[in-house]
């Protein structure tokens, strides 16, 4: 199942309050350009670098923005196909 992780999840992963091993194995974590943009705006360079590394370690697919037809995930429409998660069970 494709699951979109909110940026705060990456903060918790970097801070250690969420263990990456706790992400269910049947999840395919994804992000959009919005999460990527938020991470890029992180003021602290060392935290930004840690967040970027965590995204690389955790995310399986990045959603590409398509201005004409909305955000797409490998050609699929996002609606109804991706769950937004701000917590991990």
Secondary structure as the mmCIF struct_conf table of DSSP 4:
data_model
#
loop_
_struct_conf.conf_type_id
_struct_conf.id
_struct_conf.beg_label_comp_id
_struct_conf.beg_label_asym_id
_struct_conf.beg_label_seq_id
_struct_conf.end_label_comp_id
_struct_conf.end_label_asym_id
_struct_conf.end_label_seq_id
STRN STRN1 UNK A 2 UNK A 5
HELX_LH_PP_P HELX_LH_PP_P1 UNK A 6 UNK A 6
HELX_RH_AL_P HELX_RH_AL_P1 UNK A 7 UNK A 15
TURN_TY1_P TURN_TY1_P1 UNK A 16 UNK A 16
BEND BEND1 UNK A 17 UNK A 18
HELX_RH_3T_P HELX_RH_3T_P1 UNK A 20 UNK A 22
BEND BEND2 UNK A 23 UNK A 23
TURN_TY1_P TURN_TY1_P2 UNK A 25 UNK A 26
STRN STRN2 UNK A 28 UNK A 31
HELX_RH_AL_P HELX_RH_AL_P2 UNK A 33 UNK A 40
TURN_TY1_P TURN_TY1_P3 UNK A 41 UNK A 41
BEND BEND3 UNK A 43 UNK A 44
HELX_RH_AL_P HELX_RH_AL_P3 UNK A 45 UNK A 58
BEND BEND4 UNK A 60 UNK A 60
STRN STRN3 UNK A 61 UNK A 62
HELX_LH_PP_P HELX_LH_PP_P2 UNK A 63 UNK A 63
STRN STRN4 UNK A 64 UNK A 64
HELX_LH_PP_P HELX_LH_PP_P3 UNK A 65 UNK A 65
TURN_TY1_P TURN_TY1_P4 UNK A 67 UNK A 69
STRN STRN5 UNK A 72 UNK A 73
TURN_TY1_P TURN_TY1_P5 UNK A 74 UNK A 75
STRN STRN6 UNK A 76 UNK A 77
BEND BEND5 UNK A 78 UNK A 78
TURN_TY1_P TURN_TY1_P6 UNK A 79 UNK A 81
STRN STRN7 UNK A 83 UNK A 85
BEND BEND6 UNK A 86 UNK A 87
#
